[in-house]
Every structure is written in structure tokens, then in C-alpha cells.
Amino acid sequence: MDWETLADAEKSELAGFEELVTEMMEFVAKCIGEPRYYQEIFVQAKKLLMVNVGFTFLKTTAMEREKMVNDSDDFVHLALDTCDKQRSGIIKTQAAKILEALCDHIEGSTSFLAVFACKALDWALQGKPNLDTAEGEYIAVLQQVKDSVFLTNYSPEEIADCCMMALTMVSYIIPKRPDLVRIFDETMYRNFDKMTAKETILLRSRLCLLLGYYADMVFMKAPAASS
């Protein structure tokens, strides 16, 4: 077998594996949507499922980064689909579907997602201080999953990227929760300069997406202008 044939075989095997993972994640999302049968399981597992599956697989791939520069329309389309209908049928959109299903059906999920996303975003952009020795607001939520791949292996930009996507996905919920709005506002204000720095093209694009979704919610609540 020559190298080209071997490479094609490996690509086919990888594609088959990704398809299997995608189908499994879709099945999990459907089970979450049936809380009368599976509620107790997901109530106990929601935090680990959110961090180890949901947040972890929202990561922007190398192919997406390439499209961000060379095919921005496709990059934006995937971002919108991930935060809205999840029709692309890939691992990333299935991860988003799991996060949304948890928030819609499992009590306490929205609060954990919003607080974790804000604190992880803040922690990452403030330099990822050691969670074993750090003091203050990071500890309570992040230390519960401090050994996760998401917190230990992802770069600050990758963590911030996933957190901003997750927060965008729940833009239909957070504005209705004053307790979460406060945490969200504080996080955005404290890290705005870092998210808009010239060298962070990815985070700037995610911030535009996030603000677009939250602006829609704000203007929907605004009173109609008098004629």
C-alpha cells in the first residue's frame, strides 16, 4: 500500500469516527430533552457534561481558522448555525445542542453555564492563575473541574473563544436573569480591551457575534418609537 492510499484510508477512518461521535452526541441531546426518563442522570452529570463535552467541543478548529481568513462567509455561517439551529450536523454543533438541551430541560444548568463561562473567560484572559493557590471568585466554580482538558490543555484564547460562543448561545435566557446579567456585564467590562486587541482576530469576531445576539434581545424589549 503506497503512502497516498494509506493517507486516504486514515482520512476515511477518521471521518467514520467523527460521524459516530456526532451521532452519539445527538442521541445524548435527545435524551436530555426527555427529562421524565433521564432527569436524575443529567442533574448529577450536568457540570462534567457541560465542561468535558459542551465547552470542549466548541473549540475553533484549524480549518475554521483558515476559513476565518480565506472564506469568511462560511466561517460566519457556521458560527451562526452553532448558536442558533445547529443544522450542520458536526461535532461542534452537536456540542452546542447538548448545552442548549441542558439549559432548557435540566434545573441549574443555565446558572452553571453562564457563571462558568464568565469565570473561565475572565480567568483565561487574566493569565490563567494557578487554581490551587488563587484566591477569590475563580475558585468556587472553576476548581470543581480544574483537571478538565478544557482548563488544563486549552490556551487562553481557546478558552475565551469557547466561553464566548457558549454565552452567545444562551442569549435568549441571560437577559431574563438579573443575577446573571450582572456577572455577564462585569466580565465583558473587565476583559473588553483584551477581547478587542488587534492581534486577537478570533476573539474580535466572537465578540461581534456575541454583541449582535445580545443587541437583538435589548432592542426587542425597547418600547416602540412614537410616530
N, C-alpha and C positions, 0 to 999 in steps of 0.2 A: 504494500500500500504506500503510495507516494505521500509527500507532506501535504499537498493540496487536498487530496482525498481525505486524509486524516483530519485536517482542519475543518473541512465541510462536515465530517461526521461529528466532531466535537460541537460545532455550532448547532447541528440538528439535535444533539442530545441536550445541550443547554436550553434550547428553545422548548423542548419537550418538558424539561424540568420546570421552567418558568410557567408554562401553561398549567402544569399540575399544581404549583403553588398558588397561582391565580385562582384556579377553581376551588381549592381548599379554602382560601380566604373569602371567596364569595359565599361558600357554604357557611362559614362562621358568621358572616354578616347576616345571613338569613336566619340562623339560629338565634342570634341576638334579638332579631325582630319578632321572636316568639317567646316573650318573657314568661308566659304562663307555664312553659315547659322547662326553660333553661335559666330562669332568672337567678336562682341561688348560685349557680355555677359562675355566671358572669358578674354578679355582685362581688364575689370573692376574688375573681381574676381580673377585674377591670383595669386596675392600675398597671399590672405587669403586661396585660394585653395591649393597653394603650401605648406604653413606652417601648416594649420589645417588638411589637408588630406595627402598630399605627404610626408612631413618630419615626421609627427606624426606617420604614419603607417609604416615607415621604421624601427621602433624600433625592436631590437632583443628581441624575446620572451624568456620566461623561458625555453621552450622546445628547442629552438635553442641553448641557453647557455649550456644546458645539452649535446646536440649533439656535441657542440664545443669540449667538453672534452671526450665524450664516443663514438662518431661516427663522426669523423672529416671529412670524405669523404662526408657525407650527408650535413654537415654544409657548406662546401666549395661549393658543387654543388648548394645549394640554393642561396648562395651569388653570384655566377657566373650567375645564371639564373636571379636574381633580377637586376643585372647590364647589362644584355645582352638581352635575348629573352623574358623574363617574361612568360614562358610557364607553371609555376607551378600552376597558377590559384588560388592563395590565396590572402588574403588582402594585404600582403606586396608587392607582385609582381604587383598587380593592382595599388598600390600607386606609384610604380616606373614607371608604364606605363603612369599614369597621368602626372607625372613630365616630362617624355620624350616627351609626346604629346604636352605639353605646350611649351617646348623649341623648338620643331620642327615647331610649327604652330602659336604661339602667340607672336607677337613682344614684346621684352623687357623681356621675361621670362628667357632666358639664363643668361642675366646680373643679374637679381634679384636672381636667384637660386645660381649662383656662389658667388656673393657678400654676400648674406645672409648666405650661408653655411660656407664661410670662417670666417665671423664676428661672427656668432653664435658659431662656433668651438673655435675660439680664446677667446671669452667671457666666454664660459663654462670652458675651461681649465685654464683660468686665475683667476678662483674663482667666476664667476658669480657676478660681482659688480652690485650694485643697479642701474638699468637703469634710475631711476628718478633723481639720483644725479651724476651719472657717466658723465665724460666729454670725448670728443674725438670721435674717429671713430666708436665706437659701436652705438652711439645714432641714427644716421640718418636712418639706415636700421632696427635695432632691435626694436626701440621704436614704430615703426609702428604696431608691433604685440606683444608688451610687455606683454599683458594679455593672450596670447595664452597658451593652455595647454602645448605645446611643450617647451616654455621658462619657464613657471612657475612651472610645475609639474615634468618635467624630470630632472634626475640627470645630473651632468656634463658629466659623461661617456656616458649616453644615448644620450645626445645632440650631443656629439662628434661622436658617432657611426653613428647616422642618417646622420650627415653632411658629414662624410667621404664616406658613401655609395652614397649619392647624388652626390658628386663631382666625384666619380668613374663612375657613370652612364653617366656623360656628358664629359667624357674624349675624346670623338670624336669631341667635339666642342671647349673646352677651349684652347687647343694648337694653335688654329687658331686665337685667340683673345689676342693680346699682352697686352691689358689693364687688362684682367682677369688673364693672366699668372703672371703678377706682383703681384697681390693680392694673388693668389694661392701660389706662391713661398714664399712670406713674411710670410704667415700663417703657412706653413709647416716648415719653418726655425725656427720661433719663438716657435713653440709647439712640435718640434721633440722629445725633451727629455721626455716630458710628454706622448707622444704617444708611446714611446718605453720603458717606465718604466716597471720594472719586474712584478709589480702587475697588470698591465693593459693588461691581455691576450687578451681580446676582441679588444681593440684598436690596439694592435700589429698585430692581424690578419687582421683587416681592413686596416691598413697601408700597409701591404704586398699586399693585393688585389689592393689598390689604385695605388701603385707604379708599380705593374705589368701592369695595364692598361695604365698608362702614359708612361711607358718604351716602350710599343708596339708602341705608337704614335711617340716617339722620334726616334726609330730605323727605322721606316717606312720612315722617312724623311731623314735618313742618306744616303750619297752617297754610291753606291756600291763599294766594295773594288776592287782595280785593281788586275787582275790576274797575 
